[in-house]
Amino acid sequence: MAVIVRQPALIEGAEVWLETYFPSRVISAEERARADKLDSYLSVAIPRLEGRIAADTAGTKSIVRKWYLLGLSLREIIAGSNLVMSADVDSGDLWKAIWWYLPRSLRPVGRGGELPTYDVGHKRKDHLSLCYEISTHPWDAVSWLERWDDWHQISFRPTISRDSRVLAELGASISTAERYPMRSEFRAIVKALGDRFPTRRLVNTEVLSDEEVAEATRTAVYRIIGKDREA
């Protein structure tokens, strides 16, 4: 339950990156040894993703596809090693460890040329966790998304992202609407669904029938961007 993270530090006026074991507590010798092995594993496995993802996305401009493949690849790397602990995934520490080895082409636009930076305020919802989360769904279930920000909006509404019926109907309704929603409209649709299925009130969509879920989702979509015109 520990990983190696690089953090900036000033030494004699110069900024350097120091290896630090996370989480910030007393780390046992066994945990340090595991973290060292994991770091060596990541140093080889993560850079290799650049060529693989570039090949898989050749011919497409879908940024959603790119980040989906990154999440799927990270999931495979984690599953293929006994060095990754679920606690390090849940805490977000693993993403900090991975970021150091992530090729520039696999970093979000605006940070592609930067060295790793960490924002404790975004733990679970940083870029890599969002990629990892979307990859829990089959590609067909999310391929209709045209913007990566749209997945951001969905991911912050667990009721939508966890119930495959809501996600499927959202995609189906948008596909049969007059047009794909603008960014502000998509946010309004997601908000409407969040109001209908509020996470904080512990609304369990699993107790609702397929038709109830579908009707609520269609209503939210068509009310905002309109239903497809009939021929």
C-alpha positions in Angstrom: 0.0 0.0 0.0 2.7 2.5 -1.1 4.0 4.0 -4.3 6.9 6.3 -5.3 5.9 9.8 -6.3 8.2 12.6 -7.5 7.6 16.0 -5.9 9.3 19.3 -6.5 11.7 20.7 -3.9 14.1 23.6 -3.8 17.7 22.7 -3.0 20.2 25.6 -2.9 17.9 27.7 -5.0 17.4 25.0 -7.7 14.2 23.1 -8.2 14.7 19.3 -8.2 12.3 16.4 -8.2 12.7 14.1 -5.2 11.4 10.6 -4.9 8.8 10.3 -2.1 6.9 7.3 -0.8 3.1 7.8 -0.6 1.0 7.9 1.4 2.7 10.3 3.8 3.1 8.0 6.8 5.6 5.5 8.2 6.2 3.0 5.3 7.3 -0.5 6.2 10.4 -2.1 4.6 8.1 -4.5 2.8 5.9 -1.7 1.5 9.1 0.1 0.3 10.3 -2.9 -1.5 6.9 -3.4 -3.2 6.8 0.3 -4.2 10.4 0.1 -5.6 9.4 -2.9 -7.8 6.2 -1.2 -8.9 8.1 1.9 -9.9 10.5 -0.2 -12.0 7.5 -1.9 -13.6 5.8 1.4 -14.4 9.0 2.8 -15.9 8.8 0.2 -18.6 5.1 -0.4 -19.0 3.8 3.2 -19.2 6.1 4.6 -21.9 5.2 1.6 -24.1 1.6 2.8 -24.2 2.4 5.8 -26.5 3.0 3.7 -29.6 0.2 1.3 -28.9 -2.4 4.0 -28.5 -1.1 6.0 -31.4 -1.6 2.9 -33.6 -5.1 2.2 -32.2 -6.3 5.8 -32.8 -4.8 6.2 -36.3 -7.4 7.6 -38.6 -9.7 8.9 -35.9 -9.8 12.3 -34.3 -11.9 11.2 -31.4 -10.2 12.4 -28.2 -12.7 10.3 -26.2 -11.4 7.2 -28.0 -7.8 8.2 -27.1 -8.5 8.6 -23.4 -10.7 5.5 -23.3 -7.8 3.5 -24.7 -5.5 5.0 -22.1 -7.9 4.0 -19.4 -8.2 0.5 -20.8 -4.5 0.2 -21.0 -4.0 1.3 -17.5 -6.6 -1.2 -16.3 -4.7 -4.0 -18.1 -1.4 -2.9 -16.6 -2.9 -2.9 -13.1 -4.6 -6.2 -13.6 -1.5 -7.8 -15.0 0.6 -7.0 -12.0 0.4 -8.2 -8.3 2.3 -5.0 -7.3 -0.7 -2.7 -7.5 -2.9 -2.4 -4.4 -6.5 -1.4 -4.7 -6.0 1.2 -1.9 -3.4 3.0 -4.0 -5.9 3.2 -6.9 -8.8 4.4 -4.7 -6.6 7.0 -3.0 -5.3 8.4 -6.3 -1.7 7.8 -5.3 -1.2 5.4 -8.2 -2.0 8.1 -10.7 0.7 10.3 -9.2 3.2 7.5 -9.6 2.2 6.8 -13.2 2.2 10.5 -14.2 6.0 10.7 -14.1 6.4 8.1 -16.8 3.4 9.2 -19.0 4.6 10.3 -22.5 3.7 13.9 -23.4 1.3 12.8 -26.0 -0.7 11.0 -23.4 -1.1 14.0 -21.1 -4.0 16.4 -21.4 -3.7 19.4 -23.7 -2.2 22.3 -21.8 0.0 20.1 -19.6 1.7 18.1 -22.4 5.0 19.8 -22.0 5.1 20.0 -18.3 6.6 17.8 -15.6 4.2 16.1 -13.2 2.1 18.3 -11.0 -0.3 17.1 -8.4 -3.5 18.7 -7.2 -4.7 17.2 -3.9 -8.1 18.8 -4.5 -8.8 16.5 -7.4 -7.7 13.1 -6.0 -10.2 10.7 -7.6 -11.2 13.0 -10.5 -7.8 13.8 -12.0 -7.2 13.0 -15.7 -6.0 9.4 -15.2 -8.8 8.4 -12.9 -11.3 9.7 -15.4 -9.7 7.6 -18.1 -9.7 4.6 -15.8 -13.3 5.2 -14.9 -14.6 5.4 -18.5 -12.9 2.2 -19.4 -15.2 0.3 -17.0 -17.8 0.6 -19.8 -17.7 -1.2 -23.1 -16.6 1.1 -25.9 -20.0 0.9 -27.6 -21.6 2.3 -24.5 -19.6 5.6 -24.6 -18.5 5.9 -28.2 -21.3 8.4 -28.9 -19.6 11.0 -26.7 -18.1 13.8 -28.8 -16.3 15.7 -26.1 -14.1 14.6 -23.3 -15.7 17.3 -21.1 -19.0 15.4 -21.5 -17.5 12.5 -19.7 -16.3 14.8 -17.0 -19.9 15.9 -16.5 -21.2 12.3 -16.4 -18.5 11.1 -14.1 -19.5 13.6 -11.4 -23.0 12.1 -11.4 -22.5 8.5 -10.1 -26.1 7.6 -10.7 -25.5 8.2 -14.4 -22.1 6.7 -14.7 -22.9 3.6 -12.7 -26.3 2.5 -14.1 -25.6 1.2 -17.6 -29.2 1.8 -18.5 -29.1 5.5 -17.9 -25.8 5.8 -19.9 -27.2 3.7 -22.7 -30.5 5.6 -22.9 -28.6 8.9 -22.7 -26.6 8.0 -25.8 -29.6 6.6 -27.6 -31.7 9.7 -26.9 -29.0 12.1 -28.0 -28.4 10.0 -31.2 -32.1 10.4 -32.1 -32.3 14.1 -31.2 -32.2 16.9 -33.7 -28.4 17.4 -33.0 -25.7 16.8 -30.6 -26.0 19.1 -27.6 -23.7 22.1 -27.2 -21.5 22.0 -24.1 -23.9 24.1 -22.0 -26.8 22.0 -23.1 -25.1 18.8 -22.3 -24.4 20.1 -18.8 -28.0 21.0 -18.5 -29.1 17.5 -19.5 -26.8 15.9 -17.0 -28.0 18.3 -14.3 -31.6 17.4 -15.1 -30.8 13.7 -14.7 -28.9 14.4 -11.5 -32.0 16.2 -10.2 -34.2 13.2 -11.2 -31.8 10.7 -9.7 -30.0 12.6 -6.9 -27.0 10.8 -5.6 -27.1 12.6 -2.2 -30.6 11.4 -1.6 -29.4 7.8 -2.3 -31.9 7.3 -5.1 -31.3 3.7 -6.2 -32.1 3.5 -9.9 -31.8 -0.3 -9.8 -35.3 -0.4 -8.2 -36.8 1.5 -11.2 -38.0 -0.3 -14.3 -36.2 0.0 -17.6 -39.1 2.1 -18.9 -39.0 4.5 -16.0 -35.2 5.0 -16.5 -35.6 5.4 -20.2 -38.5 7.9 -20.0 -36.8 10.1 -17.5 -33.7 10.2 -19.6 -35.5 10.9 -22.9 -37.4 13.6 -21.2 -34.3 15.3 -20.0 -32.7 15.2 -23.5 -35.7 16.1 -25.7 -36.7 19.0 -23.4 -33.4 20.6 -23.9 -32.4 19.9 -27.5 -35.6 18.5 -29.1 -36.7 15.2 -30.5 -35.7 14.1 -34.0 -38.1 15.5 -36.6 -40.3 12.8 -38.1 -40.0 12.4 -41.9 
